[in-house]
Amino acid sequence: MPLTPYTLIDHTADLGIIIHGNDLVDLFQNAGEAVLDLMFQHKVLKKSTSMNISISGDDLEDLMVQWLGEILYLFEGERLVVTGIEIYPFTGFTLSAKLKTVPFEPESHNILREIKAVTYHQIEVTQRGDQWTARVIFDL
Amino acid sequence: MDIKFQKIDRYRWLIPKRGNMRVPGLVFSNDELMKTIQQDQSLAQVVNVATLPGIINYSLGMPDIHWGYGFPIGGVAAFDIEEGIVSPGGVGYDINCGCRLMSTSLKADEIKPFIKDLVLALYQNIPSGVGSRGVVCLSKQDETKVAVEGAAWAVKSGFGQLDDLERTEDRGTMEGADPSVLSDRAIKRGLDQLGTLGSGNHFLEIQEIDRIYDQEVARAFNLFEGYVTVFIHSGSRGFGHQICDDFLKEMNKHISTIGFQLPDRQLSYAGLQSDLGRRYLAAMSCAANYAWANRQILMYLARETIMKTLSLNPRDLGMALLYDVCHNIAKKEYHLVDNHERLLCVHRKGATRSLPPKHPFLPKTYHHWGQPVLIPGDMGTHSYVLAGTQGAMDQSFGSCCHGAGRVLSRSKAIKKAKGRAISRELEDKGIFVQSRDKRTLQEEMPEAYKDVSQVVEVVHHTDLARKVARLRPLGVIKG
């Protein structure tokens, strides 16, 4: 069962998701957890370390691309697997979060799929009433 | 979006200019492929590309066109060097993703009994899959050299021979690469990925030449029926992805400041003469060079592994590079436009260069025959070798298709493969596959792709390239 509320979009070459949230923090939290859910099969039960990050975008859509891109970069560039996300309340287009990470170990991490990039293609972050929705398409 | 198009002849469809389109769209296809093409959003993407500043003649779709992001995959567009633009979305994330084919002196029948051992050894010795690290761990200084020198760096470092460079597009070194424009992140991601195959649709295949269409050209390409070839499909790995990411962000900001409304943010661009445009091309060239060095090293690893596994010396193996081509790139090239030679920036996003006989960029060996054009199939079907033509220069800025093109999304492929043992099915067809996991095999199963032979037929009949030989997979490693 998926850990987070998101649905898959069929894209011929790649993969997209629709994410919902009760507010912006919830939306970005769910989006981050959806990426982790798509990439890794198991929760890692190793001792994690915490780090604080701050991400900026030009608007909400750009912020979404940058935020999810940061999770991918930590894995690809720093070889860190994010195991926990806590996003702090934010306004504007800058987000701060506390992340728990563990070092990537090919033997113990079961990788479901490689998400290579977060694209701007058909990206959307919208609000309808109390509900926030985002659409993101990934490069696989 | 409902896209109106007209069938011009058996293999060409025109999308007339309307709305913001600066030029019409033109798609090379046939009736059957066109049915599939209409099911996704690739024709809308052909229209979107046609709206970009400085585009020349047509926004083009190759017969393997499918829905990408920004540009369609299988899209070609050329832009005026003064008025035109360069777009990272028109190159793709995997900058200089491409193919490399080697001929050998081995007969397929001789190696068939050892194919499992061979595939397992290749899988063991060639890093593939997510998070894999390369055999070469670079210092930052060396990475800078790779980014500038490309395949020449790999050859200088002992991975191959000088002769290999002759048979690589642009001799494996794209001019204008400037590592000073790269982000720290791009440099970091490039440090340990050289000599890795990657994941997804990247592969290394041991093949048998099972059909020759043009004896004369095949002989010139050193391709003979019943002999073994080795095919590599890989790119610039995380290094190229990071460069694309970095510049997409910057170009998005740039587009919003000039107030241009894009039909898709992935189409963001900068003028070819702007500082941002020049910096992107300098960075893109670094990634192109990284990819050529990568494929050069992968070839070396494959050669060493095959020799060791089959106890062969280099002479017995007789492995020679046939050619290396990229299919995700933007290049400054001269082309005839209305009978005038003009310098253009040609974007090939999932499209292969196809140079005709006597073109000055061809190595001497292929001067009379045209550039070898390498078209990979999927792991269950054939790949093709074609030769470049004047028809491609006349119609598509010297470009043709790059592969089969997906027809099923990955999730649909997995659904269709449920309960089936794809590796077993392939083994029954005489194809031994080694992959990281079942999911990759399901996502990449033969039915997930268009029929590559139809794609090649369209290319052949429209004279974008001519068929030379067909290659049947015997063993495949996937990331």
HADDOCK unambig.tbl for C-alpha pairs under 7 A between the chains (distance, minus, plus):
assign (segid A and resid 10 and name CA) (segid B and resid 409 and name CA) 5.96 0.50 0.50
assign (segid A and resid 10 and name CA) (segid B and resid 411 and name CA) 6.98 0.50 0.50
assign (segid A and resid 11 and name CA) (segid B and resid 409 and name CA) 5.57 0.50 0.50
assign (segid A and resid 12 and name CA) (segid B and resid 67 and name CA) 6.18 0.50 0.50
assign (segid A and resid 12 and name CA) (segid B and resid 406 and name CA) 6.32 0.50 0.50
assign (segid A and resid 12 and name CA) (segid B and resid 407 and name CA) 6.35 0.50 0.50
assign (segid A and resid 12 and name CA) (segid B and resid 408 and name CA) 5.68 0.50 0.50
assign (segid A and resid 12 and name CA) (segid B and resid 409 and name CA) 3.98 0.50 0.50
assign (segid A and resid 13 and name CA) (segid B and resid 67 and name CA) 6.57 0.50 0.50
assign (segid A and resid 13 and name CA) (segid B and resid 68 and name CA) 6.44 0.50 0.50
assign (segid A and resid 13 and name CA) (segid B and resid 406 and name CA) 6.22 0.50 0.50
assign (segid A and resid 13 and name CA) (segid B and resid 409 and name CA) 5.95 0.50 0.50
assign (segid A and resid 14 and name CA) (segid B and resid 409 and name CA) 6.88 0.50 0.50
assign (segid A and resid 76 and name CA) (segid B and resid 131 and name CA) 6.87 0.50 0.50
assign (segid A and resid 76 and name CA) (segid B and resid 189 and name CA) 6.88 0.50 0.50
assign (segid A and resid 77 and name CA) (segid B and resid 185 and name CA) 6.95 0.50 0.50
assign (segid A and resid 77 and name CA) (segid B and resid 188 and name CA) 6.29 0.50 0.50
assign (segid A and resid 77 and name CA) (segid B and resid 189 and name CA) 5.05 0.50 0.50
assign (segid A and resid 114 and name CA) (segid B and resid 130 and name CA) 6.08 0.50 0.50
assign (segid A and resid 119 and name CA) (segid B and resid 266 and name CA) 6.83 0.50 0.50
assign (segid A and resid 120 and name CA) (segid B and resid 265 and name CA) 5.49 0.50 0.50
assign (segid A and resid 120 and name CA) (segid B and resid 266 and name CA) 4.93 0.50 0.50
assign (segid A and resid 121 and name CA) (segid B and resid 69 and name CA) 5.12 0.50 0.50
assign (segid A and resid 121 and name CA) (segid B and resid 70 and name CA) 6.07 0.50 0.50
assign (segid A and resid 121 and name CA) (segid B and resid 264 and name CA) 6.07 0.50 0.50
assign (segid A and resid 121 and name CA) (segid B and resid 265 and name CA) 6.03 0.50 0.50
assign (segid A and resid 121 and name CA) (segid B and resid 266 and name CA) 4.99 0.50 0.50
assign (segid A and resid 122 and name CA) (segid B and resid 264 and name CA) 6.39 0.50 0.50
assign (segid A and resid 140 and name CA) (segid B and resid 200 and name CA) 6.95 0.50 0.50
